[in-house]
């Protein structure tokens, strides 16, 4: 029987999570392997996801869409929401964020975590201790933080777990092995991987989509890897078909009794050049040449189907996924749905899984002062805003409504506060808003103008 430590290590590997992967593609009592037929990768690795991210545009868009949106505006961290004056804690957070470029490193790590099962932020500390020992100091300063370093799963491994059932960290990592990329000497560009051991107290562990535990998530490209493969076949295949067939094919026929003589090697060279190099000249002495017209299949319907499935699986609206939100094609409903999903991710994952663990680490180590009442709030900006068209419509409706409600007859049965809260569905702020005043006909410029015109007519 395996030890508990060995079981935990096995359970955290990517291959173990796919132990049933081969059976998914097999049908007809395992006599047909669809994975081989379709050319799918049945046992993908972290390296496979990284290659997709680096080389395939849609894969990169899927990985980066949520992190780019979630961290486009830094969250507001405050311990006193009742005043507009920044507290000592809030000022310290702002200064720390600027000096360490917190949002930038958080966003990078968020992206890296989506390429594997987890990612790490390693916090380099000047505390005089080795990195494999616990970081227990509570009197650090901003100057004590040497750097923040993001690590993907490809460059970070869990070396040791806490196997004590009585420990509050039972089943969680104790030590990590981090591999740093560098260059050996000054006369070579060969990258060298050096490993260092880091204690969990010096690391912020990030895992999106974790279900059975808090350390192993799901690579975002895993459920759509087959679709990305199909998409590559559609786009690459259609481009190659156009290259080969856009000008039509050729049929070469040697008439009976012709004296056509050409060695096979020369003929092969001529045909290869004509096919691959877009050569427009073809020597065919003694042969009849006929053009064969081809119909090139339109790939748009297949492409659209694949993109729809990718959008459905990832939760990214199709037009947002394709970047159409920059033009006029993305509907306001698409944008609204997208920003609602982004806000949900910010509140259910980014805040509890990234922001709070990092801010708590800085508080406990003494880098940040304790917040008021030992609590702080994380507030996210409204990314959606209000479209200009909707602002114009709302302004017109408000103007018409206020004109109606300025009637003394209506004001006699409803207060201004009731009009705002119950009818206009707006917050009533008596210190900002003033009640509509009754219009004095004598002071109305239009009435005065009418009176002047009448007086002028009488004088004449």
C-alpha positions in Angstrom: 0.0 0.0 0.0 1.3 3.4 -1.0 2.1 5.9 1.7 -0.2 8.9 2.2 2.5 11.2 0.9 3.0 9.1 -2.3 -0.8 9.1 -2.9 -0.9 12.9 -2.6 2.0 13.3 -5.0 0.4 11.0 -7.5 -3.0 12.7 -7.2 -1.5 16.1 -8.1 0.0 15.0 -11.4 -1.6 15.9 -14.7 -1.4 12.4 -16.1 -3.2 10.8 -13.1 -6.2 13.1 -13.6 -6.5 11.7 -17.1 -6.1 8.0 -16.2 -9.4 7.4 -18.0 -8.6 9.6 -20.9 -8.0 6.8 -23.4 -11.4 5.2 -22.8 -13.2 8.5 -23.7 -12.3 8.2 -27.4 -13.0 4.4 -27.8 -16.3 3.1 -29.1 -17.7 -0.1 -30.5 -16.4 -2.2 -27.6 -13.0 -0.4 -27.8 -12.5 -1.5 -31.4 -12.6 2.1 -32.8 -10.3 4.8 -31.4 -11.7 8.1 -32.3 -8.8 9.9 -30.8 -6.5 8.3 -33.4 -9.0 8.8 -36.2 -9.4 12.5 -35.5 -5.7 13.0 -34.6 -6.5 14.2 -31.0 -4.0 14.3 -28.2 -5.2 11.8 -25.7 -2.7 12.6 -23.0 -2.0 16.3 -23.2 0.8 17.9 -21.1 1.5 21.3 -19.7 3.9 21.8 -22.6 1.1 21.1 -25.0 -1.0 23.9 -23.5 1.9 26.3 -23.5 2.6 25.6 -27.2 -1.1 26.3 -28.0 -1.0 29.5 -26.0 2.2 30.6 -27.8 1.2 29.6 -31.3 -2.6 29.5 -31.7 -4.4 32.8 -31.6 -7.8 31.6 -30.3 -6.1 29.6 -27.5 -4.2 32.8 -26.4 -7.5 34.7 -26.5 -9.3 32.1 -24.4 -6.5 32.1 -21.8 -6.1 35.8 -21.5 -9.7 37.1 -21.9 -10.8 36.8 -18.2 -7.5 37.9 -16.6 -7.2 40.9 -18.9 -10.8 41.9 -18.1 -10.6 41.2 -14.4 -7.4 43.2 -13.8 -8.0 46.0 -16.3 -8.7 48.2 -13.3 -7.1 47.5 -9.9 -9.6 46.8 -7.1 -9.9 49.3 -4.3 -8.8 48.0 -0.9 -10.1 50.0 2.0 -10.7 49.7 5.7 -12.9 52.7 6.1 -15.7 53.2 3.6 -17.5 55.9 5.5 -15.0 58.7 4.8 -13.3 59.9 1.6 -10.0 60.6 3.4 -7.5 57.7 2.8 -6.6 55.9 6.0 -3.0 54.8 7.0 -3.8 51.3 5.8 -5.2 52.5 2.4 -2.2 54.8 1.8 0.2 51.9 2.6 -1.7 49.6 0.2 -1.5 52.2 -2.6 2.2 52.7 -2.1 2.9 49.0 -1.9 1.0 48.3 -5.1 2.9 50.9 -7.0 6.4 50.0 -5.7 5.9 46.2 -6.2 3.7 46.5 -9.3 1.2 44.1 -7.6 -1.5 44.2 -10.3 1.0 43.4 -13.1 2.4 40.4 -11.3 -1.1 39.2 -10.2 -2.3 39.3 -13.8 0.7 37.4 -15.1 0.2 34.7 -12.4 -3.5 34.5 -13.2 -2.7 33.9 -16.9 -0.1 31.2 -16.0 -2.5 29.4 -13.6 -4.9 29.0 -16.5 -2.2 27.1 -18.6 -1.9 24.4 -15.9 -3.4 23.2 -12.7 -1.9 26.0 -10.6 0.6 28.8 -10.5 2.6 30.5 -7.8 3.7 33.9 -6.7 7.1 33.5 -4.9 7.8 36.4 -2.6 11.5 37.1 -2.2 12.2 38.3 1.3 15.3 39.8 2.9 15.0 38.1 6.3 18.3 36.3 6.5 16.9 32.8 6.3 17.0 30.1 3.6 14.0 29.9 1.3 13.1 26.4 2.5 12.5 27.6 6.1 9.3 29.2 7.4 8.9 32.9 7.0 7.9 33.9 10.5 8.9 37.5 10.7 6.1 40.0 11.6 8.3 43.1 11.4 9.1 43.3 7.7 9.0 46.5 5.7 8.5 47.4 2.1 12.2 47.4 1.7 12.3 43.8 3.0 10.5 42.6 -0.1 13.1 41.9 -2.8 10.8 40.8 -5.6 7.7 39.0 -6.7 8.2 36.1 -9.1 5.4 34.3 -10.9 5.8 30.6 -11.7 3.7 28.4 -13.9 3.2 24.7 -13.2 5.9 24.0 -15.8 8.5 25.6 -13.6 7.1 24.7 -10.2 6.5 21.4 -8.5 5.2 20.3 -5.1 8.1 18.7 -3.3 6.5 17.8 0.0 3.0 17.7 1.5 1.7 18.0 5.0 0.7 14.4 5.9 -0.2 15.0 9.5 -4.0 14.4 9.9 -4.0 16.7 13.0 -2.5 19.6 11.1 -4.8 22.4 9.8 -2.8 22.1 6.5 -3.3 18.4 6.1 -3.0 17.5 2.5 -1.6 20.9 1.5 1.9 21.6 0.2 4.7 22.2 2.6 7.6 22.7 0.2 7.8 23.6 -3.5 10.6 23.1 -6.0 11.0 26.2 -8.2 13.0 26.2 -11.4 14.5 29.5 -12.4 15.6 30.1 -16.0 18.9 31.9 -16.5 22.0 32.1 -18.6 25.4 30.4 -17.8 28.2 32.9 -18.0 28.4 35.8 -20.4 29.5 34.1 -23.7 26.6 31.6 -24.2 22.9 31.9 -24.6 22.1 28.3 -23.4 19.4 28.6 -20.8 20.1 26.8 -17.5 17.4 25.6 -15.1 18.3 26.0 -11.5 16.1 24.7 -8.7 15.4 26.1 -5.3 13.2 24.9 -2.5 10.6 27.3 -1.1 8.5 26.9 2.0 4.8 27.4 1.6 4.9 30.6 3.9 6.9 32.3 1.1 4.4 31.4 -1.7 0.9 32.4 -2.8 -0.7 29.3 -4.4 -3.3 30.0 -7.1 -5.5 27.4 -8.6 -8.6 28.1 -10.7 -11.4 25.6 -11.0 -10.2 23.5 -8.0 -12.9 21.0 -7.0 -11.7 18.3 -4.7 -9.0 20.4 -3.0 -7.6 23.9 -3.1 -4.3 23.1 -4.9 -5.2 21.4 -8.2 -7.4 23.3 -10.7 -8.3 22.6 -14.3 -6.3 24.0 -17.3 -8.6 26.2 -19.1 -7.6 24.7 -22.5 -8.3 21.1 -21.4 -12.0 21.0 -22.3 -11.5 22.7 -25.7 -8.2 21.1 -26.8 -9.9 18.9 -29.3 -11.9 21.9 -30.6 -8.7 23.9 -31.0 -7.2 21.0 -33.0 -10.3 20.9 -35.2 -10.0 24.7 -35.7 -6.4 24.4 -36.8 -7.4 21.8 -39.4 -10.2 24.0 -40.7 -8.2 27.2 -41.0 -5.0 25.5 -42.1 -6.7 23.1 -44.4 -8.8 25.8 -46.1 -5.7 28.0 -46.7 -3.9 25.0 -48.2 -6.8 24.1 -50.4 -7.0 27.7 -51.7 -3.2 27.7 -52.4 -3.4 24.5 -54.4 -6.7 24.9 -56.2 -7.5 28.6 -56.5 -6.1 28.7 -60.1 -7.5 25.3 -61.1 -5.8 22.0 -61.9 -4.2 20.7 -65.1 -4.8 17.6 -67.1 -1.9 16.6 -69.3 -2.5 14.1 -72.1 0.0 12.8 -74.7 -1.8 12.3 -78.1 -1.2 9.0 -79.9 1.9 9.1 -82.0 3.4 12.1 -80.2 7.1 12.4 -79.9 7.0 13.7 -76.3 10.1 12.7 -74.5 11.1 13.9 -71.0 12.8 12.1 -68.2 10.8 11.4 -65.1 13.1 13.5 -62.8 12.7 16.6 -65.0 9.0 16.1 -65.2 8.8 15.8 -61.4 10.8 19.1 -61.0 8.5 21.0 -63.4 5.3 19.8 -61.7 6.6 20.4 -58.2 7.6 23.9 -59.1 4.3 24.6 -60.7 2.4 23.2 -57.7 4.4 24.6 -54.7 6.0 27.7 -56.0 3.1 29.3 -57.9 5.1 29.0 -61.2 3.0 30.1 -64.1 5.1 28.5 -66.8 4.8 24.8 -67.6 6.7 23.1 -70.4 4.4 20.6 -72.1 5.9 19.9 -75.6 4.0 17.3 -77.4 1.2 17.1 -74.8 -2.4 18.5 -74.7 -3.1 20.6 -71.6 -6.6 21.1 -70.2 -7.5 23.2 -67.2 -9.5 21.5 -64.4 -11.8 23.9 -62.4 -12.2 23.2 -58.7 -14.8 24.3 -56.3 -13.2 25.5 -53.1 -15.3 24.7 -50.0 -16.3 27.6 -47.8 -14.9 27.0 -44.3 -17.0 29.7 -42.6 -19.8 27.4 -41.4 -17.4 24.9 -39.8 -15.4 27.7 -38.4 -18.5 29.3 -36.9 -19.6 26.0 -35.4 -16.2 25.4 -33.7 -16.1 29.0 -32.3 -19.7 28.6 -31.0 -18.7 25.5 -29.1 -15.5 27.1 -27.7 -17.5 30.2 -26.6 -20.1 27.9 -24.9 -17.5 25.9 -23.1 -15.4 28.8 -21.9 -18.3 31.1 -20.9 -16.9 33.9 -23.1 -19.5 35.4 -25.5 -18.7 34.6 -29.0 -18.4 38.2 -30.2 -16.2 39.0 -27.2 -14.1 36.0 -27.9 -13.5 37.1 -31.5 -12.7 40.6 -30.5 -15.8 42.1 -32.1 -16.5 44.2 -29.1 -14.1 46.7 -30.5 -16.5 47.4 -33.4 -20.2 47.7 -33.9 -20.9 44.0 -34.1 -21.1 43.3 -30.3 -24.5 43.9 -29.0 -25.0 45.6 -25.7 -26.5 42.4 -24.3 -23.3 40.5 -25.1 -21.3 43.2 -23.3 -23.6 43.1 -20.3 -23.5 39.3 -20.1 -19.7 39.4 -20.4 -19.1 42.0 -17.7 -21.5 40.1 -15.4 -19.4 37.0 -15.8 -16.2 39.1 -15.2 -17.7 40.5 -12.0 -18.7 37.1 -10.8 -15.1 35.8 -11.4 -13.7 38.8 -9.6 -15.9 38.3 -6.5 -15.8 34.5 -6.3 -12.2 33.7 -7.4 -9.9 36.8 -7.8 -10.8 38.2 -4.4 -10.8 35.1 -2.2 -8.2 33.2 -4.2 -5.6 35.9 -5.0 -6.2 39.4 -3.6 -7.0 38.5 0.0 -4.2 35.8 0.5 -1.7 38.3 -0.8 -2.9 41.3 1.2 -3.2 39.0 4.3 0.4 37.9 3.8 1.6 41.5 3.8 -0.4 42.3 6.9 0.8 39.3 8.8 4.5 39.9 7.9 4.2 43.6 9.0 4.7 45.1 5.5 1.2 46.6 5.7 -0.3 48.0 8.9 -3.3 46.3 10.4 -6.5 47.7 9.0 -9.2 49.3 11.1 -11.0 46.6 13.2 -8.8 44.1 11.5 -11.0 44.0 8.4 -10.9 45.5 5.0 -13.1 45.6 1.9 -12.2 44.8 -1.7 -14.3 46.9 -4.1 -14.2 46.2 -7.9 -14.8 48.9 -10.5 -17.9 48.8 -12.7 -16.3 47.8 -16.0 -19.6 47.9 -18.0 -20.5 51.5 -17.4 -23.4 52.8 -19.4 -23.3 53.0 -23.2 -23.6 56.5 -24.7 -26.8 55.6 -26.5 -28.4 54.5 -23.2 -27.2 57.6 -21.5 -28.9 59.8 -24.1 -32.2 57.8 -23.8 -32.1 57.9 -20.0 -31.5 61.6 -20.0 -34.4 62.2 -22.3 -36.7 60.1 -20.2 -35.5 61.9 -17.0 -36.2 65.3 -18.6 -39.7 64.3 -19.6 -40.4 62.8 -16.2 -39.2 65.8 -14.3 -41.3 68.1 -16.5 -44.4 66.0 -15.6 -43.6 65.8 -12.0 -43.1 69.6 -11.7 -46.9 69.9 -12.0 -48.1 71.2 -8.6 -51.1 68.8 -8.8 -48.8 65.8 -8.9 -46.5 67.3 -6.2 -49.5 67.7 -3.9 -50.0 64.0 -3.7 -46.4 62.7 -4.0 -43.3 64.1 -2.3 -40.1 64.5 -4.3 -38.5 61.6 -2.5 -41.3 59.3 -3.5 -41.0 60.5 -7.1 -37.3 59.6 -7.2 -37.5 56.3 -5.2 -40.8 54.8 -6.5 -41.2 56.3 -10.0 -37.8 57.2 -11.3 -36.0 54.3 -9.4 -33.2 56.7 -8.5 -31.6 57.4 -5.2 -32.9 60.5 -3.6 -30.1 62.8 -2.3 -31.6 65.9 -0.7 -28.2 67.5 -0.2 -27.5 67.3 -3.9 -30.9 67.5 -5.6 -33.2 70.5 -5.2 -36.9 70.3 -5.6 -38.3 71.6 -8.9 -39.5 75.1 -8.4 -42.8 76.3 -9.7 -42.4 78.4 -12.8 -43.4 82.1 -12.3 -45.0 83.3 -15.5 -43.7 86.8 -14.9 -40.1 85.5 -14.7 -40.5 83.1 -17.7 -38.4 84.6 -20.6 -40.8 83.1 -23.1 -43.8 84.7 -21.4 -42.0 88.0 -21.1 -41.2 87.7 -24.8 -44.8 87.1 -25.7 -45.8 90.1 -23.5 -43.3 92.4 -25.2 -44.6 91.4 -28.6 -48.2 92.1 -27.5 -47.2 95.5 -26.1 -45.3 96.4 -29.3 -48.3 95.5 -31.4 -50.6 97.8 -29.2 -48.2 100.7 -29.5 -48.2 100.4 -33.3 
